[in-house]
Amino acid sequence: MRFWRSFSLQARQLLAASLGLVAFLGLTGYSLDQAFRQTAESDQRERLKSYALSYIGGTEITRSCAVLPPDYPPNPDFERPGSGLYIAARGGCVAWESDSALGRSLPDPQDLAPYEERFDGPIRVEDEHRPAAMAVYRYGFGVEWEVGSGDDVRFERISFEVFQDASAIAAQVAVFRRALWAYLGAAALLLLGVQVLVLRWSLRPLRRVVLDLSEVEQGARERLEGRYPRELAPLTSSINALVESERQHLERYRNTLSDLAHSLKTPLAVMRSRLESGNAEELRHEVQSQVQRMTDIVSYQLSRAAATGHQLFAAPVALGPHAEEIVRSLEKVYAAKGVLCEFDIEDGAQFHGEEGDLLELLGNLLENAFKWARHRVMLTVRVEAEEGSRRPGLFIGVEDDGPGIPPEKVERLLQRGVRGDERVQGHGIGLSIVQDIVRAYRGELSVDAARELGGARFSVRLPPAL
């Protein structure tokens, strides 16, 4: 099994095609060989039948059962000994063989009914002129012959049997067989050559994909480029998406580590300077302040790193149950405000990505809405299908009945670390995380006025996958 698994696609296709071709040509050759043999034997039967009927029509049998054959036989070989063509009339009182049967021991006569025909062979015949027995075809025709006349008339059942050497047909079949297998062999070699060329031409795009992937691995190119057959287009586009996704993941991890190191540098420097000052009370207060600041920074960076981004082959996640779970938690947190959340989620809506990304996305959008809403929040989810796409897109809208956001402040509000109101508790990173997730899934985040509730509406559109 390991040996077969190591075969390349071209070797497998060539082996399968070769086996199929050999089987087809073998069956074709065998069928043609049998058809030719049957045709030759059928012609032989008709020829021997014509000889037998010719003899029956021209032969006379005397009262003493002597056979008088026709003066001119249908074939001169009947008069030439050892010619390979013989005839015999036997049955009742008649026992006659042609001159060509001299020295041959013909098979025993057949008991044929009148007008009964029988063809068989090849059968063995002893020949005293040959060291080995020969084979012949035999055709027999039964007649009921009137012998004598007047009161001395009697009817004798006689079988006229014609024999011919089978070597003639064997020679014809041998010649045909040699020519047949020679031509089939040449055709097989030609077809195998054509098959090799077709396979190389058909698999050439795959070899090009392999070479392009090798260049991508070596860093010679960033993605697969070029015109590929439409059967390979989904594969190459998925590979490009996977490469791009992994590149974005790596870049985000690097940026996260860099930002974390840079953010922690300042609090550490402050703590070091306070340690050098030696004031215990100020040191304790400053350490608490800076530790809290570092805790916030680490929490933020971990939250951003947790947004794992677009996963090309992630299983779909049901959106409704997760939205209900998040809303139940937020309604408990903001129970004092009495905020209620309404759902308008289309049946079958699914998020094609990581569950953690969905929780971060919905959690931050809904928490922001709960934070600013007076009494009502609405979550709208719609599936946006597109013809020819592998999976549909998704629209997520969250709106509230709060004070809303002026259009001129939208761009600043979406910046990392910026809060809509400094008096409201928070770090200003929730919407930044939402932006990172939406960007990772190649989507769009927009902010406008809520038409129904009057506050702000945050809309996320994730495109369908091609």
PyMOL commands that set and color helices and strands:
alter all, ss='L'
color gray80, all
select helices_A, chain A and resi 2-5+9-58+76-79+99-101+150-152+167-218+233-277+280-306+319-333+355-372+407-413+430-440
alter helices_A, ss='H'
color red, helices_A
select strands_A, chain A and resi 60-61+67-68+85-91+94-97+104-105+117-127+134-147+154-165+316-318+340-345+350-352+376-384+393-400+444-449+456-462
alter strands_A, ss='S'
color yellow, strands_A
deselect
rebuild
show_as cartoon
